[in-house]
Amino acid sequence: MTMGTRRTPLAAGASPSGGADGPSGAGSRPSGSGASPLPGERIRRMEARDIARVVELESAAFTSPWHAHTFHRLLDREGSELLVVEIEDKLVGYAVLWCVVDQAELANIAVDPEWQRRGIGSRLLETVLERARARGVIELFLEVRAGNRVARELYHRRGFVPVGVRRDYYDAPREDACVLRLALDDPS
């Protein structure tokens, strides 16, 4: 399932998820959000060894997927948070967050279609928000396909509000992107 950012399509009927390591990004811990993590679920920082699987998920989720070299470059990029979700030892989701001063963009978030609708995307999103807050971010933006009802509902429930439209932003199929914003200084 993909949620909405860059060119995210939450796969049909998908629901995002996630967990995370601590605010420092070191180590890993069981994920946390409203729903309980699945047995063996954890969210941690992405590592180079994860990229082949992340590219598989990326290709399944997006019509214009990023290539492995993009993820490799982002691993050490200042202000980037790349997270993965594992169930036992299987990588089932990932997210990419970019932070610049007090603003951030959720560039990507996706969950393996076989693991969707289990709260993984929601927990992953919550972890992304925790990481952004820990970096001093006060507002977070993302783009989501206008027709991606599942992702848009998830973001709405989390407090994101529409702030604009990017016409014909997505290809295959051509579609507008809804630009959403979340104020992180609001404890909701």
C-alpha positions as CSV (number, residue, x, y, z in Angstrom):
1,M,0.0,0.0,0.0
2,T,1.3,3.4,-0.7
3,M,0.0,6.4,1.0
4,G,0.6,9.7,-0.5
5,T,3.5,11.7,-1.1
6,R,5.7,12.3,-4.1
7,R,3.6,10.1,-6.2
8,T,2.1,7.7,-3.7
9,P,-0.9,5.6,-4.4
10,L,-2.1,3.7,-1.4
11,A,-2.7,0.4,-3.0
12,A,-6.4,-0.5,-3.2
13,G,-7.9,-0.8,0.2
14,A,-4.5,-0.4,1.8
15,S,-3.8,1.1,5.2
16,P,-0.4,2.4,6.1
17,S,1.5,1.2,9.1
18,G,4.8,1.4,11.0
19,G,6.8,1.4,14.1
20,A,10.2,3.0,14.8
21,D,13.4,3.3,16.6
22,G,13.9,6.0,19.2
23,P,13.9,9.7,18.3
24,S,17.7,9.6,17.9
25,G,17.2,7.0,15.2
26,A,19.5,4.5,16.8
27,G,18.4,1.0,17.2
28,S,14.9,-0.2,16.8
29,R,11.8,-0.7,18.9
30,P,8.3,-2.1,18.4
31,S,6.2,0.3,16.4
32,G,3.7,2.5,18.1
33,S,0.4,4.1,17.2
34,G,-3.2,3.5,18.0
35,A,-3.3,-0.2,16.9
36,S,-1.0,-2.7,18.4
37,P,2.0,-3.8,16.4
38,L,1.9,-7.2,14.8
39,P,4.0,-9.9,16.4
40,G,7.6,-9.4,15.4
41,E,7.0,-5.9,13.9
42,R,9.6,-3.3,14.3
43,I,10.5,0.0,12.6
44,R,14.1,0.9,12.1
45,R,16.4,3.0,10.0
46,M,16.9,1.9,6.4
47,E,20.3,0.4,5.7
48,A,22.1,-0.3,2.4
49,R,21.3,-4.0,2.7
50,D,17.5,-3.1,2.6
51,I,17.6,-1.2,-0.7
52,A,17.0,-4.1,-3.1
53,R,13.8,-5.0,-1.2
54,V,12.7,-1.3,-0.9
55,V,13.1,-1.0,-4.7
56,E,10.8,-4.0,-5.1
57,L,8.2,-2.4,-2.9
58,E,8.7,1.0,-4.7
59,S,8.2,-0.6,-8.1
60,A,5.0,-2.3,-6.9
61,A,3.6,0.9,-5.4
62,F,4.5,3.6,-7.8
63,T,4.1,4.1,-11.6
64,S,7.4,6.2,-11.6
65,P,9.5,4.3,-9.1
66,W,12.8,5.6,-7.8
67,H,16.0,3.5,-8.6
68,A,18.3,1.9,-6.1
69,H,21.0,4.7,-6.5
70,T,18.4,7.3,-5.3
71,F,17.9,5.4,-2.1
72,H,21.7,4.9,-1.7
73,R,22.2,8.7,-2.1
74,L,19.5,9.5,0.4
75,L,20.9,7.2,3.2
76,D,23.6,9.7,4.1
77,R,21.8,12.9,3.0
78,E,21.5,15.5,5.7
79,G,18.0,15.9,7.0
80,S,16.7,12.6,5.6
81,E,15.0,9.9,7.6
82,L,14.6,6.6,5.8
83,L,12.7,4.0,7.7
84,V,11.7,0.4,7.1
85,V,9.1,-1.9,8.7
86,E,10.0,-5.5,9.4
87,I,7.8,-8.4,10.4
88,E,10.2,-10.9,11.8
89,D,12.9,-10.7,9.2
90,K,10.7,-9.7,6.3
91,L,10.8,-6.1,5.1
92,V,7.2,-5.1,4.4
93,G,7.2,-1.3,4.3
94,Y,9.3,1.9,4.1
95,A,9.0,5.7,4.4
96,V,11.2,8.6,3.3
97,L,11.1,11.9,5.1
98,W,13.0,15.1,4.2
99,C,13.5,17.8,6.8
100,V,14.8,21.3,6.1
101,V,14.9,23.6,9.1
102,D,11.3,23.5,10.6
103,Q,9.6,22.0,7.5
104,A,9.5,18.5,6.1
105,E,8.0,16.5,3.3
106,L,6.9,12.9,3.5
107,A,8.3,11.9,0.1
108,N,7.3,8.3,0.2
109,I,5.5,5.7,2.3
110,A,4.5,2.3,1.1
111,V,3.5,-1.1,2.5
112,D,3.7,-4.5,0.7
113,P,0.2,-5.2,-0.7
114,E,0.2,-8.6,1.1
115,W,0.6,-6.7,4.4
116,Q,-1.8,-3.9,3.9
117,R,-4.9,-3.3,6.1
118,R,-3.2,-4.3,9.3
119,G,-2.3,-0.9,10.6
120,I,1.3,-1.1,9.4
121,G,1.0,2.1,7.4
122,S,-0.6,4.0,10.3
123,R,2.1,3.0,12.7
124,L,4.8,3.9,10.1
125,L,3.2,7.3,9.6
126,E,3.1,7.9,13.4
127,T,6.8,7.0,13.6
128,V,7.6,9.5,10.7
129,L,5.7,12.2,12.7
130,E,7.7,11.4,15.9
131,R,10.9,11.7,13.9
132,A,9.9,15.0,12.4
133,R,9.0,16.4,15.8
134,A,12.3,15.2,17.2
135,R,14.0,17.2,14.5
136,G,12.1,20.4,15.4
137,V,9.7,20.2,12.4
138,I,6.5,22.3,12.9
139,E,4.8,21.6,9.5
140,L,4.9,18.5,7.3
141,F,3.7,18.4,3.7
142,L,3.0,15.6,1.2
143,E,1.4,15.0,-2.2
144,V,-1.2,12.2,-2.7
145,R,-3.1,11.2,-5.8
146,A,-6.5,12.9,-5.9
147,G,-8.1,9.6,-6.6
148,N,-6.4,7.7,-3.7
149,R,-9.3,7.8,-1.3
150,V,-7.9,5.3,1.2
151,A,-4.7,7.3,1.6
152,R,-6.5,10.7,1.7
153,E,-8.9,9.4,4.4
154,L,-5.9,8.1,6.5
155,Y,-4.2,11.5,6.3
156,H,-7.5,13.3,7.1
157,R,-7.9,11.2,10.2
158,R,-4.4,12.1,11.2
159,G,-5.1,15.8,10.9
160,F,-3.6,16.7,7.5
161,V,-5.5,19.4,5.7
162,P,-5.5,20.2,1.9
163,V,-3.5,23.3,1.0
164,G,-3.3,23.0,-2.8
165,V,-3.5,21.0,-6.0
166,R,-0.7,20.2,-8.4
167,R,-2.4,19.7,-11.8
168,D,-1.4,16.6,-13.8
169,Y,1.4,15.8,-11.3
170,Y,1.2,12.0,-11.7
171,D,1.7,10.0,-14.8
172,A,0.3,6.6,-15.8
173,P,-2.5,7.5,-15.2
174,R,-2.3,11.3,-15.5
175,E,-3.8,12.6,-12.3
176,D,-3.7,15.7,-10.0
177,A,-1.9,15.6,-6.7
178,C,-3.5,17.0,-3.6
179,V,-1.0,18.8,-1.4
180,L,-1.6,18.2,2.3
181,R,-0.2,19.9,5.3
182,L,0.0,18.8,9.0
183,A,0.9,21.3,11.7
184,L,3.1,19.4,14.1
185,D,3.1,22.1,16.8
186,D,-0.5,21.1,17.3
187,P,-0.6,18.1,19.7
188,S,-3.6,16.5,18.0
